[in-house]
Amino acid sequence: MPEWSLHTLLAELHSDIEQRLARVRRSLAHPGTKGDGSEAVWLQLLQTYLPKRYLTEKAHVVDSNGQFSDQLDVVVFDKQYTPIIFELEGQLIIPVEGVYAVFEAKQSLNAEQVRYAQQKVASVRRLYRTSLPIPHAGGMYPAKPPQRILGGLLTLESDWSPPLGKPLISALEAPELERLDLGCAAAHGLFSCDENNCHLTTPMAKAATAFLFELIARLQAMATVSMIDIRAYAAWLNVEIEA
């Protein structure tokens, strides 16, 4: 009888993701359908394995000033401390205070897709976030400063040769608002931004599993989101809508 193997379990998790992404690329002809299929693979990975305190969906993000982000393929957000999540005809809209991380999911890693992801991430980070003091048994903790929202790009492959070489590092250079913190090309490895804002690449064979674990580690370090000022959103109830 075969023995349990942690190595095998982790390898199989990555293989499942890589094979499903490759199947989407081979089998779905329409670019939009192909994109939807890739998003679904990454979303299911995170929905299955992230701790239940985190929700993961395709969504827009909104702030209390009424500003909206672009639509993001993958949004990791909080439900416990962000009670209002809007859904309209299948479109999900999440208050920015509840967002931990956002990712774009594409077929290939290249300069065009890196730039596209940077712009999408920036559309979320530029939104205004409220933060309230936190009551506790002994009094009140001061309002928690909003944390940096993680941003990244998820793909099956890289169009560069070598896949994670200097052209990728060069493409990742961007202002802080647009900086990508973590990404994965499932067939090749990871890229990330360290605490000194330096981009690093890590070629590896089990990149999808490594990405999942690194994202969990970064979410753990972030602890919880700031407490949303729900009255700032409620103020919009008194705004007259122009006909």
MARTI-725726 format. One line per field, with one value per residue: residue number from 1; residue in one letter; x, y, z of N, C-alpha, C in turn. Coordinates in Angstrom, 1 decimal, padded with zeros to 4 digits. Atoms other than C-alpha are relative to their C-alpha. Layout:
seq: [NUM, ...]
type: [A, ...]
n_x: [X, ...]
n_y: [Y, ...]
n_z: [Z, ...]
ca_x: [X, ...]
ca_y: [Y, ...]
ca_z: [Z, ...]
c_x: [X, ...]
c_y: [Y, ...]
c_z: [Z, ...]
//
This chain:
seq: [1, 2, 3, 4, 5, 6, 7, 8, 9, 10, 11, 12, 13, 14, 15, 16, 17, 18, 19, 20, 21, 22, 23, 24, 25, 26, 27, 28, 29, 30, 31, 32, 33, 34, 35, 36, 37, 38, 39, 40, 41, 42, 43, 44, 45, 46, 47, 48, 49, 50, 51, 52, 53, 54, 55, 56, 57, 58, 59, 60, 61, 62, 63, 64, 65, 66, 67, 68, 69, 70, 71, 72, 73, 74, 75, 76, 77, 78, 79, 80, 81, 82, 83, 84, 85, 86, 87, 88, 89, 90, 91, 92, 93, 94, 95, 96, 97, 98, 99, 100, 101, 102, 103, 104, 105, 106, 107, 108, 109, 110, 111, 112, 113, 114, 115, 116, 117, 118, 119, 120, 121, 122, 123, 124, 125, 126, 127, 128, 129, 130, 131, 132, 133, 134, 135, 136, 137, 138, 139, 140, 141, 142, 143, 144, 145, 146, 147, 148, 149, 150, 151, 152, 153, 154, 155, 156, 157, 158, 159, 160, 161, 162, 163, 164, 165, 166, 167, 168, 169, 170, 171, 172, 173, 174, 175, 176, 177, 178, 179, 180, 181, 182, 183, 184, 185, 186, 187, 188, 189, 190, 191, 192, 193, 194, 195, 196, 197, 198, 199, 200, 201, 202, 203, 204, 205, 206, 207, 208, 209, 210, 211, 212, 213, 214, 215, 216, 217, 218, 219, 220, 221, 222, 223, 224, 225, 226, 227, 228, 229, 230, 231, 232, 233, 234, 235, 236, 237, 238, 239, 240, 241, 242, 243]
type: [M, P, E, W, S, L, H, T, L, L, A, E, L, H, S, D, I, E, Q, R, L, A, R, V, R, R, S, L, A, H, P, G, T, K, G, D, G, S, E, A, V, W, L, Q, L, L, Q, T, Y, L, P, K, R, Y, L, T, E, K, A, H, V, V, D, S, N, G, Q, F, S, D, Q, L, D, V, V, V, F, D, K, Q, Y, T, P, I, I, F, E, L, E, G, Q, L, I, I, P, V, E, G, V, Y, A, V, F, E, A, K, Q, S, L, N, A, E, Q, V, R, Y, A, Q, Q, K, V, A, S, V, R, R, L, Y, R, T, S, L, P, I, P, H, A, G, G, M, Y, P, A, K, P, P, Q, R, I, L, G, G, L, L, T, L, E, S, D, W, S, P, P, L, G, K, P, L, I, S, A, L, E, A, P, E, L, E, R, L, D, L, G, C, A, A, A, H, G, L, F, S, C, D, E, N, N, C, H, L, T, T, P, M, A, K, A, A, T, A, F, L, F, E, L, I, A, R, L, Q, A, M, A, T, V, S, M, I, D, I, R, A, Y, A, A, W, L, N, V, E, I, E, A]
n_x: [000.8, -000.8, 000.1, 000.3, -001.1, 000.3, -000.5, 000.9, 001.2, -000.3, -000.3, 001.3, 000.8, -000.6, 000.3, 001.4, 000.2, -000.7, 000.7, 001.2, -000.3, -000.4, 001.2, 000.7, -000.7, 000.1, 001.3, 000.9, -000.5, 000.3, -000.9, 000.7, 000.3, -001.3, -000.3, 000.9, -000.4, -001.2, 000.4, 000.7, -001.0, -000.7, 001.0, 000.3, -001.1, 000.0, 001.2, -000.1, -001.2, -000.3, 000.8, 001.4, 000.2, -000.2, 000.8, -000.7, 001.0, -000.2, 000.8, -000.4, -000.2, 000.5, -000.4, 001.1, 000.2, 000.8, -000.9, -000.1, -001.2, 000.3, 000.3, -001.1, 000.3, 000.0, 000.0, 000.0, 000.5, 000.5, 001.4, 000.3, -000.1, 000.6, 001.3, 000.8, -000.6, 001.1, 000.1, 001.0, 000.1, -001.2, -001.2, -000.3, -000.7, -000.6, -000.7, -001.5, -000.6, -000.1, -000.8, -001.3, -000.9, 000.6, -000.8, 000.5, -000.3, -000.2, -000.6, -001.5, -000.8, -000.8, 000.0, 001.4, 000.9, -000.5, 000.5, 001.5, 000.3, -000.4, 001.0, 001.2, -000.3, 000.0, 001.4, 000.5, -000.8, 000.2, 001.2, 000.0, 000.4, 000.3, -000.5, 000.5, -000.6, 000.5, 000.4, -000.3, 000.5, -000.6, 000.0, 000.0, -001.3, 000.0, 000.3, -001.1, -000.3, 000.2, -001.2, -000.2, 000.7, -000.9, 000.4, -000.8, 000.4, 000.0, 000.0, -000.5, -001.4, -000.6, -000.4, -001.5, -001.0, 000.6, 001.4, 000.0, -001.3, -000.1, 001.1, 001.1, -000.4, 000.1, 001.4, 000.6, -000.4, 001.1, 000.2, 000.5, 001.4, 000.2, -001.0, 000.5, -000.7, -000.1, 000.6, -000.4, 000.2, 000.1, -000.9, -001.4, -000.4, 000.6, -000.7, 000.5, -000.6, -000.3, 000.3, -000.8, 000.6, -000.8, 000.7, -000.7, 000.6, -000.3, 000.4, 000.3, 000.8, 001.3, 000.2, 001.4, 000.1, -000.9, 000.7, 001.1, -000.6, -000.5, 001.1, 000.5, -001.0, 000.2, 001.3, -000.1, -000.7, 000.9, 001.0, 001.4, 000.2, 000.4, 001.5, 000.7, 001.0, 001.2, 000.8, -000.5, 000.7, 001.5, 000.3, 000.5, 001.4, 000.7, -000.4, 001.1, -000.5, 000.5, 000.7]
n_y: [-001.2, -001.2, -000.9, -001.4, -000.8, -001.4, -000.4, 000.4, -000.8, -001.4, 000.1, 000.3, -001.2, -000.8, 000.6, -000.2, -001.4, -000.2, 000.8, -000.6, -001.2, 000.4, 000.5, -001.2, -000.6, 000.8, 000.4, -001.1, -000.7, -001.5, -000.7, -000.3, 001.3, 000.5, -000.8, 000.4, 001.3, -000.1, -000.6, 000.9, 000.9, -000.7, -000.3, 001.2, 000.3, -000.8, 000.2, 001.3, 000.2, -001.1, 000.1, -000.5, -001.5, -000.8, 000.4, -000.3, -000.1, -001.0, -001.1, -001.4, -000.5, -001.3, -000.7, -000.8, -001.3, 000.4, 000.3, 001.4, 000.5, 000.9, 001.3, 000.8, 001.4, 000.7, -000.9, 000.7, -001.0, 000.4, -000.1, -000.2, -001.5, -000.8, 000.6, -000.4, 000.4, -000.2, 000.8, -000.5, 000.7, 000.8, -000.8, -000.2, -001.2, 000.2, -001.2, 000.1, 000.3, 001.4, 000.7, 000.4, 000.2, 000.1, 000.6, 000.3, 001.4, 000.0, 001.2, -000.1, -001.0, -000.8, -001.4, -000.5, 000.5, -000.6, -001.4, 000.0, 000.3, -001.2, -001.0, 000.5, -000.1, -001.4, -000.5, 000.3, -000.7, -001.5, -000.2, -000.5, 001.0, -000.4, 000.8, -000.4, 000.6, 001.3, 000.1, 001.2, 000.0, -001.0, -001.3, -000.2, 000.0, -001.0, 000.4, 000.6, -000.6, 001.0, 000.7, 000.0, 001.1, 000.8, 000.1, 000.9, 000.5, 001.5, 000.5, 001.4, 000.0, -001.3, -000.2, -000.4, 001.1, 000.9, -000.4, -000.9, -000.7, -001.4, -000.8, 000.0, -001.0, -001.3, -000.4, -000.1, -001.3, -000.9, -000.8, 000.8, 000.2, 001.0, 001.1, 001.4, 000.6, 001.5, 000.5, 001.4, 000.6, 001.3, 001.0, -000.5, -000.4, -001.1, -001.3, -000.7, -001.2, 000.2, -001.1, -001.1, -000.4, 000.6, 001.1, 001.2, 001.1, 001.3, 001.1, 001.2, 000.9, 000.1, -001.4, -000.3, 000.3, -001.0, -001.3, 000.1, 000.0, -001.3, -000.9, 000.2, -000.5, -001.4, -000.4, 000.1, -001.1, -001.2, 000.1, -000.3, -001.3, -001.1, 000.0, -000.8, -001.0, 000.3, -001.2, -000.7, 000.5, -000.3, -001.4, 000.0, 000.2, -001.3, -000.6, 000.1, 000.5, -000.8, 000.8]
n_z: [000.0, 000.1, -001.2, 000.3, 000.3, 000.1, 001.3, 001.1, -000.2, 000.5, 001.4, 000.6, 000.0, 001.1, 001.3, 000.4, 000.5, 001.3, 001.0, 000.3, 000.8, 001.3, 000.6, 000.4, 001.2, 001.1, 000.4, 000.2, 001.2, -000.1, -001.0, -001.2, -000.7, -000.5, -001.2, -001.1, -000.5, -000.9, -001.2, -000.8, -000.6, -001.1, -001.0, -000.8, -000.9, -001.2, -000.7, -000.6, -000.9, -001.0, -001.2, 000.2, -000.3, 001.3, 001.2, 001.3, 001.1, 001.0, -000.5, 000.0, -001.4, -000.1, -001.2, -000.5, 000.8, 001.2, 001.1, 000.3, 000.7, 001.1, -000.4, -000.3, 000.1, -001.3, -001.2, -001.3, -000.9, -001.3, -000.2, -001.5, -000.4, 001.1, 000.1, 001.2, 001.3, 000.9, 001.1, 000.9, 001.3, 000.1, -000.2, -001.4, -000.3, -001.4, -000.6, 000.1, -001.3, -000.2, 001.0, -000.4, 001.1, 001.3, 001.1, 001.3, 000.5, 001.5, 000.5, 000.1, -000.6, 000.9, -000.4, 000.1, -001.1, -001.3, -000.1, -000.2, -001.4, -000.8, 000.1, -000.8, -001.5, -000.4, 000.0, -001.3, -001.1, -000.1, -000.7, -001.4, -001.0, -001.4, -001.0, -001.2, -001.2, -000.3, -001.4, -000.7, -001.4, -000.8, 000.6, 001.5, 000.8, 001.1, 001.4, 000.6, 001.4, 001.1, 000.5, 001.4, 000.7, 000.9, 001.4, 000.7, 001.3, 000.1, 001.4, 000.2, 000.6, 000.3, 001.4, 000.0, -000.1, -000.9, -000.4, -001.1, 000.0, -000.2, 000.5, -000.9, -001.1, 000.6, 000.2, -001.3, -000.6, 000.1, -001.2, -001.1, 000.2, 001.1, -000.2, -000.2, -001.2, 000.0, 001.2, 000.3, 001.3, -000.6, 000.6, -000.1, -001.3, -000.6, -000.1, -001.2, -000.4, -001.4, -000.9, 000.4, 001.3, 001.1, 000.6, 000.0, 000.7, -000.6, 000.8, -000.8, 000.7, -000.6, -000.2, -000.4, -001.5, -000.7, -000.1, -001.1, -001.4, -000.2, -000.2, -001.4, -001.0, 000.0, -000.6, -001.5, -000.5, 000.1, -001.1, 000.4, 000.6, -000.9, -000.3, 000.9, -000.5, 000.8, 000.2, 001.2, 001.1, -000.2, 000.4, 001.4, 000.0, 000.1, 001.2, 001.0, 001.3, 001.1, 001.0]
ca_x: [000.0, 001.5, 002.4, 001.2, 003.5, 003.3, 005.6, 003.2, 000.2, 001.8, 003.0, -000.5, -002.1, 000.3, -000.2, -003.9, -003.8, -001.2, -003.1, -006.4, -004.9, -003.3, -006.6, -008.3, -005.7, -006.0, -009.7, -011.4, -011.1, -012.7, -010.3, -013.0, -014.1, -010.4, -009.9, -013.0, -011.7, -008.3, -009.9, -012.1, -009.1, -007.3, -010.5, -011.3, -007.8, -008.1, -011.7, -010.8, -007.5, -007.5, -008.8, -012.6, -012.1, -011.1, -013.5, -012.3, -014.4, -014.2, -015.4, -015.3, -014.2, -015.8, -014.9, -017.1, -016.5, -018.4, -015.3, -015.0, -012.1, -011.8, -013.1, -010.6, -010.3, -009.5, -010.3, -009.4, -011.5, -012.9, -016.5, -016.4, -015.3, -016.9, -020.6, -021.9, -021.0, -023.2, -024.4, -026.3, -027.3, -024.2, -021.8, -020.1, -019.0, -016.8, -016.0, -012.3, -011.8, -012.4, -009.9, -006.7, -005.3, -006.2, -004.9, -005.3, -005.4, -004.1, -002.8, 000.8, 003.3, 004.6, 005.2, 001.7, 000.0, 002.3, 001.4, -002.3, -002.2, -000.3, -003.0, -005.8, -004.1, -003.6, -007.3, -008.0, -005.1, -006.0, -009.4, -010.1, -010.3, -012.0, -010.8, -012.5, -011.2, -011.8, -013.8, -012.7, -013.4, -011.0, -011.7, -010.8, -007.9, -006.9, -008.0, -005.8, -004.0, -005.1, -002.6, -001.1, -003.4, -001.4, -001.5, -000.3, -000.6, -001.4, -000.6, 000.1, 003.3, 005.7, 006.4, 010.0, 013.1, 014.2, 010.7, 011.6, 014.7, 015.7, 012.9, 010.4, 012.3, 012.4, 008.7, 007.9, 009.6, 006.8, 005.7, 004.5, 000.8, 001.2, 003.8, 003.0, 003.8, 003.3, 002.7, 002.9, 003.5, 002.4, 004.7, 007.8, 007.8, 007.1, 007.9, 007.6, 008.5, 010.4, 010.3, 013.0, 010.8, 013.2, 011.6, 012.8, 012.1, 012.0, 012.0, 010.4, 008.5, 005.5, 004.8, 001.0, 001.3, 004.2, 002.1, -000.8, 001.5, 003.2, -000.1, -001.3, 001.9, 001.4, -002.2, -001.3, 001.2, -001.5, -003.8, -007.2, -008.4, -009.3, -012.8, -015.0, -016.9, -020.3, -021.9, -019.6, -021.3, -024.8, -024.4, -025.1, -028.6, -029.4, -027.9, -030.5, -030.0, -030.2, -032.8]
ca_y: [000.0, 003.4, 005.8, 009.4, 012.0, 015.7, 016.2, 014.4, 016.3, 019.7, 018.6, 017.3, 020.6, 022.5, 020.0, 020.3, 024.1, 024.0, 021.3, 023.1, 026.4, 024.6, 022.9, 026.3, 027.6, 024.6, 024.1, 027.5, 029.4, 032.8, 035.2, 036.3, 032.8, 031.8, 034.7, 033.7, 030.2, 031.2, 033.5, 030.7, 028.4, 030.9, 031.9, 028.3, 027.7, 030.6, 030.0, 026.4, 026.9, 030.4, 030.5, 031.2, 034.7, 035.7, 035.7, 035.8, 037.0, 038.9, 042.4, 046.2, 048.2, 051.4, 054.1, 056.3, 059.3, 057.3, 056.5, 053.1, 051.0, 049.0, 045.5, 043.1, 039.4, 038.3, 040.4, 038.9, 040.7, 040.6, 039.9, 039.9, 043.6, 044.8, 044.1, 045.7, 043.9, 045.0, 042.7, 043.9, 041.5, 039.3, 042.2, 042.4, 045.7, 045.7, 048.7, 049.4, 049.1, 045.4, 044.6, 042.7, 042.0, 042.2, 040.2, 040.1, 036.6, 036.3, 033.7, 034.9, 037.0, 039.8, 043.6, 044.4, 042.3, 043.6, 047.2, 046.3, 044.7, 047.7, 050.0, 047.8, 047.6, 051.3, 051.9, 050.2, 051.7, 055.3, 054.9, 056.6, 054.4, 055.2, 053.9, 054.1, 053.6, 050.1, 049.6, 047.0, 046.0, 048.5, 051.4, 052.3, 051.4, 054.2, 053.9, 051.5, 053.1, 051.4, 048.8, 048.6, 046.5, 043.7, 043.6, 041.1, 039.1, 035.4, 033.5, 030.1, 030.9, 033.7, 035.0, 035.9, 033.7, 033.2, 033.3, 035.2, 037.2, 040.8, 041.9, 040.9, 042.8, 045.8, 045.7, 045.4, 048.7, 051.2, 053.9, 052.6, 053.1, 050.7, 048.3, 044.5, 042.7, 039.1, 037.1, 033.6, 032.1, 028.6, 026.8, 028.8, 030.3, 033.3, 037.0, 039.2, 042.5, 042.4, 044.8, 047.0, 047.4, 045.2, 042.8, 039.2, 036.1, 032.5, 029.9, 026.7, 023.6, 023.9, 027.6, 027.5, 025.9, 028.3, 031.3, 030.1, 029.6, 033.0, 034.8, 033.2, 034.2, 037.8, 037.9, 036.6, 039.4, 042.0, 040.7, 042.4, 045.3, 048.7, 049.2, 050.7, 054.0, 052.7, 056.1, 057.6, 055.3, 055.9, 059.6, 058.7, 057.9, 061.6, 062.3, 063.1, 061.1, 063.2, 062.0]
ca_z: [000.0, -001.0, 001.8, 002.0, 000.5, 001.1, -001.9, -004.1, -002.7, -003.5, -006.9, -007.8, -006.8, -009.2, -012.0, -011.8, -012.2, -015.0, -016.9, -016.6, -017.8, -020.7, -021.5, -021.6, -024.1, -026.3, -026.3, -026.2, -029.5, -028.7, -026.9, -024.5, -023.6, -023.2, -020.8, -018.8, -018.6, -017.2, -014.7, -013.5, -012.9, -010.7, -008.9, -008.0, -006.7, -004.3, -003.4, -002.5, -000.6, 001.0, 004.6, 004.7, 006.1, 002.5, -000.4, -004.0, -006.9, -010.2, -009.3, -009.5, -006.4, -005.2, -002.6, -000.4, -002.8, -005.5, -007.5, -009.2, -010.3, -013.5, -013.4, -011.8, -012.7, -009.2, -006.0, -002.6, 000.0, 003.5, 004.4, 008.2, 008.5, 005.2, 005.6, 002.4, -000.9, -003.8, -006.5, -009.5, -012.4, -011.7, -011.3, -007.9, -006.4, -003.3, -001.0, -001.3, 002.5, 002.3, -000.4, 000.4, -003.1, -006.8, -009.8, -013.5, -015.1, -018.7, -021.0, -021.3, -019.5, -021.7, -021.6, -022.8, -020.2, -017.4, -018.3, -018.5, -015.1, -013.6, -014.8, -013.4, -010.0, -009.9, -010.6, -007.2, -005.2, -006.1, -004.4, -001.1, 002.0, 005.3, 008.6, 012.0, 015.6, 016.9, 020.1, 022.6, 026.2, 027.6, 025.4, 021.8, 019.5, 017.1, 013.5, 011.6, 008.6, 005.4, 004.2, 000.8, -001.5, -003.1, -006.9, -009.4, -012.7, -013.2, -016.4, -017.8, -019.7, -020.5, -024.0, -023.1, -023.4, -020.8, -019.3, -016.2, -017.2, -017.5, -019.9, -017.3, -014.5, -016.8, -017.6, -013.9, -013.0, -012.3, -009.8, -006.4, -007.4, -010.3, -008.8, -009.1, -005.8, -006.7, -009.9, -011.4, -014.8, -013.9, -016.4, -015.3, -011.8, -009.7, -009.7, -006.6, -005.1, -001.8, 001.2, -000.5, -003.6, -005.7, -008.1, -007.9, -010.1, -008.9, -011.6, -010.3, -011.4, -009.0, -009.4, -008.9, -005.4, -004.5, -005.5, -003.3, -000.3, -000.8, -001.1, 002.1, 003.9, 002.7, 003.7, 007.2, 007.5, 006.6, 009.5, 009.0, 006.9, 008.4, 009.9, 007.2, 007.9, 006.7, 007.3, 004.6, 002.2, 003.7, 002.9, -000.7, 000.2, 000.3, -003.1, -005.8, -009.0, -012.1, -014.6]
c_x: [000.9, -000.1, -000.4, 001.3, -000.4, 000.6, -000.9, -001.3, 000.2, 000.3, -001.3, -000.8, 000.5, -000.4, -001.4, -000.3, 000.6, -000.8, -001.3, 000.2, 000.4, -001.2, -000.9, 000.6, -000.2, -001.4, -001.0, 000.6, -000.2, 000.8, -000.8, -000.3, 001.3, 000.4, -000.9, 000.4, 001.2, -000.4, -000.7, 000.9, 000.6, -001.0, -000.3, 001.1, -000.1, -001.2, 000.1, 001.0, 000.2, -000.9, -001.4, -000.3, 000.2, -001.0, 000.7, -001.0, 000.6, -000.9, 000.5, 000.2, -000.5, 000.4, -001.2, -000.2, -000.8, 000.9, 000.1, 001.3, -000.4, -000.5, 001.3, -000.3, -000.1, 000.2, -000.1, -000.4, -000.6, -001.5, -000.4, 000.0, -000.6, -001.4, -000.8, 000.8, -001.2, 000.1, -001.2, 000.1, 001.4, 001.3, 000.2, 000.8, 000.3, 000.5, 001.5, 000.6, 000.1, 001.0, 001.4, 001.0, -000.9, 001.0, -000.7, 000.4, 000.0, 000.7, 001.5, 000.5, 000.8, -000.1, -001.4, -000.9, 000.5, -000.5, -001.5, -000.3, 000.4, -001.1, -001.3, 000.2, -000.1, -001.4, -000.7, 000.8, -000.3, -001.3, 000.2, -000.5, -000.2, 000.6, -000.5, 000.7, -000.8, -000.3, 000.4, -000.4, 000.6, 000.0, -000.1, 001.4, -000.1, -000.3, 001.3, 000.3, -000.2, 001.3, 000.1, -000.8, 001.0, -000.6, 000.9, -000.6, 000.2, -000.1, 000.3, 001.4, 000.5, 000.4, 001.5, 000.8, 001.3, -001.3, 000.0, 001.3, -000.1, -001.1, -001.2, 000.3, -000.2, -001.4, -000.7, 000.3, -001.2, -000.1, -000.8, -001.5, -000.3, 000.8, -000.7, 000.8, 000.3, -000.6, 000.5, -000.2, 000.1, 001.0, 001.5, 000.4, -000.7, 000.8, -000.6, 000.8, 000.3, -000.2, 000.9, -000.5, 000.8, -000.8, 001.0, -000.8, 000.5, -000.5, -000.2, -001.0, -001.4, -000.5, -001.4, -000.2, 000.9, -000.7, -001.1, 000.6, 000.5, -001.1, -000.6, 000.9, -000.1, -001.3, 000.1, 000.8, -000.8, -001.0, -001.4, 000.0, -000.5, -001.5, -000.6, -000.9, -001.3, -000.8, 000.5, -000.7, -001.5, -000.3, -000.5, -001.5, -000.8, 000.4, -001.1, 000.7, -000.6, -000.7, 000.7]
c_y: [001.3, 000.9, 001.4, 000.8, 001.4, 000.6, -000.2, 000.9, 001.4, 000.0, -000.2, 001.3, 000.9, -000.6, 000.2, 001.4, 000.2, -000.7, 000.7, 001.3, -000.3, -000.5, 001.2, 000.6, -000.8, -000.1, 001.1, 001.0, 001.5, 000.6, 000.3, -001.2, -000.6, 000.7, -000.4, -001.3, 000.0, 000.7, -001.0, -001.0, 000.6, 000.3, -001.3, -000.4, 000.8, -000.2, -001.3, 000.0, 001.2, -000.2, 000.7, 001.4, 000.8, -000.5, 000.5, -000.1, 001.0, 001.2, 001.4, 000.4, 001.5, 000.7, 000.9, 001.4, -000.3, -000.3, -001.5, -000.4, -000.7, -001.3, -000.8, -001.5, -000.7, 001.1, -000.9, 001.1, -000.6, 000.1, 000.3, 001.5, 000.9, -000.5, 000.2, -000.4, 000.1, -001.0, 000.4, -000.8, -000.8, 000.8, 000.3, 001.3, 000.0, 001.4, -000.2, -000.4, -001.5, -000.8, -000.2, 000.0, -000.1, -000.5, 000.0, -001.4, 000.0, -001.3, 000.0, 001.2, 000.7, 001.5, 000.6, -000.3, 000.5, 001.4, 000.0, -000.3, 001.2, 001.1, -000.4, 000.1, 001.4, 000.6, -000.3, 000.8, 001.5, 000.3, 000.4, -001.0, 000.6, -000.9, 000.6, -000.6, -001.3, -000.2, -001.4, 000.1, 001.1, 001.4, 000.0, -000.1, 001.1, -000.7, -000.6, 000.6, -001.1, -000.6, 000.1, -001.2, -000.7, 000.0, -000.9, -000.5, -001.5, -000.5, -001.4, 000.0, 001.4, 000.0, 000.3, -001.3, 000.7, 000.5, 001.0, 000.8, 001.5, 000.8, 000.0, 001.0, 001.4, 000.5, 000.2, 001.4, 001.0, 000.8, -000.9, -000.3, -001.2, -001.3, -001.4, -000.7, -001.5, -000.5, -001.4, -000.3, -001.5, -001.0, 000.4, 000.4, 001.2, 001.3, 000.7, 001.3, -000.1, 001.3, 001.2, 000.5, -000.5, -001.2, -001.2, -001.1, -001.3, -001.1, -001.3, -000.9, 000.0, 001.4, 000.3, -000.2, 001.0, 001.3, 000.0, 000.2, 001.4, 001.0, -000.2, 000.6, 001.6, 000.5, -000.1, 001.2, 001.3, 000.0, 000.4, 001.4, 001.0, -000.1, 001.1, 001.0, -000.2, 001.2, 000.9, -000.5, 000.3, 001.4, 000.1, -000.2, 001.3, 000.7, -000.2, -000.5, 000.8, -000.9, -000.1]
c_z: [000.0, 001.2, -000.5, -000.3, -000.2, -001.3, -001.1, 000.0, -000.6, -001.5, -000.8, -000.1, -001.1, -001.3, -000.4, -000.5, -001.3, -001.1, -000.4, -000.8, -001.4, -000.8, -000.5, -001.3, -001.2, -000.5, -000.3, -001.1, 000.2, 001.1, 001.3, 000.9, 000.6, 001.2, 001.2, 000.6, 000.9, 001.3, 001.0, 000.7, 001.2, 001.1, 000.8, 000.9, 001.3, 000.8, 000.8, 001.1, 000.9, 001.2, -000.3, 000.3, -001.3, -001.0, -001.2, -001.1, -001.1, 000.4, -000.4, 001.5, 000.0, 001.3, 000.5, -000.7, -001.3, -001.2, -000.2, -000.7, -001.3, 000.6, 000.2, -000.2, 001.3, 001.1, 001.2, 001.0, 001.2, 000.0, 001.4, 000.4, -001.1, -000.3, -001.3, -001.3, -000.9, -001.2, -000.9, -001.3, -000.2, 000.1, 001.5, 000.2, 001.4, 000.5, 000.1, 001.4, 000.3, -000.9, 000.5, -001.2, -001.3, -001.0, -001.3, -000.4, -001.5, -000.4, 000.1, 000.7, -001.1, 000.4, -000.1, 001.1, 001.4, 000.1, 000.2, 001.5, 001.0, 000.0, 000.7, 001.5, 000.5, 000.1, 001.4, 001.1, 000.1, 000.7, 001.4, 001.0, 001.3, 001.0, 001.4, 001.2, 000.3, 001.4, 000.5, 001.5, 000.9, -000.5, -001.5, -000.5, -001.0, -001.3, -000.6, -001.4, -001.0, -000.5, -001.5, -000.6, -000.9, -001.4, -000.7, -001.3, 000.0, -001.4, 000.0, -000.4, -000.1, -001.5, -000.2, 000.0, 000.4, 000.6, 001.1, 000.1, 000.1, -000.7, 000.9, 001.1, -000.5, -000.1, 001.4, 000.7, -000.3, 001.3, 001.0, -000.3, -000.9, 000.3, 000.2, 001.1, -000.2, -001.3, -000.3, -001.5, 000.4, -000.6, 000.3, 001.4, 000.5, -000.3, 001.2, 000.2, 001.5, 000.8, -000.4, -001.4, -001.2, -000.5, -000.2, -000.8, 000.6, -000.9, 000.8, -000.8, 000.6, 000.4, 000.5, 001.5, 000.7, 000.0, 001.1, 001.3, 000.3, 000.2, 001.4, 001.0, 000.0, 000.6, 001.5, 000.5, 000.0, 001.2, -000.6, -000.7, 001.0, 000.2, -000.9, 000.7, -000.8, -000.2, -001.2, -001.3, 000.1, -000.4, -001.4, -000.1, -000.2, -001.3, -001.1, -001.3, -001.1, -001.0, -001.3]
//
